[in-house]
């Protein structure tokens, strides 16, 4: 013990040992001491030497310290000393001011000791176990040590912790610690742990991290809180950025709604602290993470919707229009509002309705545009306003129409400033940055909107007194061609690039605008002159954009101007510029560094104003047009004619296929109609057969009942029994008569139903006879025969109904007499009538047999119609086979045409190379004869192919 204190205090006599020797002796004491107190004192001594003799302690004492952590885990004091010593070894002290070389050596030393520590993954597991110890002197050094290890070797530590059982869960428990020091350092630890590892980010998020972090932010005072709020926000950004799963979990957990109170600012916004500015900046950044354009469109749209519904967008617009807000917060708020409304129709409509608190009130868009075209405003603020305007118009045809409408003569209000007036003012001002911003904003008002491109052609500008007004399109080309005027400005290239971008966007995919542009006789010579010059690198960008503009005039030319048709413009390029030179100038644009930067993300982020040359949406347009314009310029007139012929042939084939498709559809519909009609006739036939069967059975019942009545009447006539017997017979007759009445009523109803069914069948057959069936032309005569048979059947049934009605009447009379037989005796006339009824019943039986035969004939006609349906179905199958064959022939024809085009291209290339070789050898080439011969040969081959087809 005395030795140790002597070493620390410097009290020992004799020569002083070196630091390495002292560390070695302390390490020996740690390894050899049997008493816990001696080991504790030795470890305490190592801790005091670990900063001054970091290298010696790290190389000699690390293994002993790790052994202490394993064996003396019951003593919290020695564990705390050991963890503090390890922390001093691996930590790179950033607070002390050191030279650059020395600081680099210190960093390398920390990385080396970290590598040594994590060689055994069990050391990390042991350290995670130590964090479960609630004692402050163990838990806090453990948190600091693990944070330092993550700073030095983040990826390796993340892998070890990820596979460690309950590793992340143990670290999440630090946020619930009641001691703020441990909780705050736990936040720093989780920040390092979640950097760039999506798997750990997901685990942390599902360990209820969002709820805990938002609670801490609220407890600490939200935006008015201290450094702890900042740490929580940084951790939230780590968890959500580029992690779609966590973003969806954050949205589904209704955590977006809890962000709204963060942005509630009062009327007095003076005196913002630096920490509040930092906190609010991170809060805005967190909102942008949720609606970033790099996220999936579906996730971004749902977050935008949630932000509008909970009032977060409205709160941001309040900050946007508030006074006294710091410039950097205002800039970041504009960027945040931009991405919240980008591509969301509801949010864009709301933003268009926001007014600034001025007198009179002005739309927020107008106020922001005033800042954009004001050269006294900060550069970053002007970029933010431009981004906001771009996002407002992104996929917003309604907003584009409103902006363009402010430029039209019928809607201009001389008493107020409109967005269109501000854009025109910025487009023609003396500030090159205002020119560029206004040009890009106007281009976004025309993006993918043919209607507004045509409407903008109506805009007329008054240049000066006494001169007639000129169109906006003409004024842009005039300023572009006035080189002397542009040379007096600060950035000639920036203005030219801006004007060329708006012109290219304007006339792209708009033949009417192309015609207006070419109508000015000075435009095409200016473009060809610009492209053909040899200029510097910046001017080569202008040349490339001029080439793009001229290429658009070729590609979207409808040949309405005789002097500037497609072919004449291509000849002009070949004579004055050269096709290869034209393509080279066009391709230079995409190779420029500033083009690549602008193509990365939609937000215009530039360090200096001079770097603002390209817009993100324009880079997409340029990439889309470069290939088609190159092909359009390099193609010869013969190739274009051949392509047009091929297109026409393909269109003809497509039209033939379409006709066959329509024919097959018609036949399918006809077959379906026939099936429906057949099913209807079959059902009607079944109903008629059932009705006839029922009538036959009823007639038989009536016949039996009549025979019984006849026998009873005859018996009563022959026997004159007593009055009691007569009364008994009379009673039986009355019961039978009542049954006969009911049966006759049923028969009448059934006859009426049969009449209705026959009428419906007549209508169906009449409609079939009127419409006809295209696929079964021979069935007309058979249908007529069936119709006649049905009519005959109807007539017979009607006559049978009349017979039954007459029979019913006679029976009623007879029954009436039978009821009065007690007073009126049966006469001979009654017997004659009974005989007559019997003869009629026999006649009805005969007619019923005839009806059965006719029903059988109807069934045979049904079978014939089914055969006709089968033949129609086979016809449809044959037509479908012909359709498939024609489609295969069309595909073969397309393949043959493509092969022919490839062979012709190879042949042209070979001929060109052979001509060049002959020219190099000094031979004279007769081009016209060769071309005539080749054309004649090609025509012969095409005629042979046409004959084959």
Secondary structure as UniProt FT lines:
FT   HELIX           2..9
FT   HELIX           19..32
FT   HELIX           36..49
FT   TURN            50..53
FT   HELIX           54..71
FT   TURN            73..74
FT   HELIX           76..90
FT   HELIX           100..117
FT   TURN            118..119
FT   HELIX           121..130
FT   TURN            131..132
FT   HELIX           136..152
FT   HELIX           154..163
FT   TURN            165..166
FT   HELIX           167..172
FT   HELIX           173..176
FT   HELIX           180..193
FT   TURN            194..196
FT   HELIX           198..204
FT   HELIX           205..209
FT   HELIX           210..219
FT   TURN            220..221
FT   HELIX           222..224
FT   HELIX           227..240
FT   TURN            241..242
FT   HELIX           244..252
FT   TURN            253..254
FT   HELIX           257..263
FT   HELIX           274..290
FT   TURN            293..294
FT   HELIX           297..309
FT   TURN            310..311
FT   HELIX           312..321
FT   HELIX           327..341
FT   TURN            342..343
FT   HELIX           345..353
FT   STRAND          355..356
FT   STRAND          362..363
FT   HELIX           364..372
FT   TURN            375..376
FT   HELIX           379..393
FT   TURN            394..395
FT   HELIX           397..405
FT   TURN            406..407
FT   HELIX           409..411
FT   TURN            414..415
FT   HELIX           419..427
FT   HELIX           432..446
FT   TURN            447..448
FT   HELIX           450..456
FT   TURN            457..458
FT   STRAND          460..461
FT   TURN            465..466
FT   STRAND          470..471
FT   HELIX           472..481
FT   HELIX           483..487
FT   HELIX           492..507
FT   TURN            508..509
FT   HELIX           511..519
FT   HELIX           521..532
FT   HELIX           537..555
FT   HELIX           562..564
FT   HELIX           566..576
FT   HELIX           579..588
FT   HELIX           589..591
FT   HELIX           593..600
FT   HELIX           609..611
FT   HELIX           616..634
FT   HELIX           637..718
FT   HELIX           723..771
FT   TURN            774..775
FT   HELIX           777..779
FT   HELIX           780..819
FT   TURN            820..823
FT   HELIX           828..920
FT   TURN            921..922
FT   HELIX           927..948
//
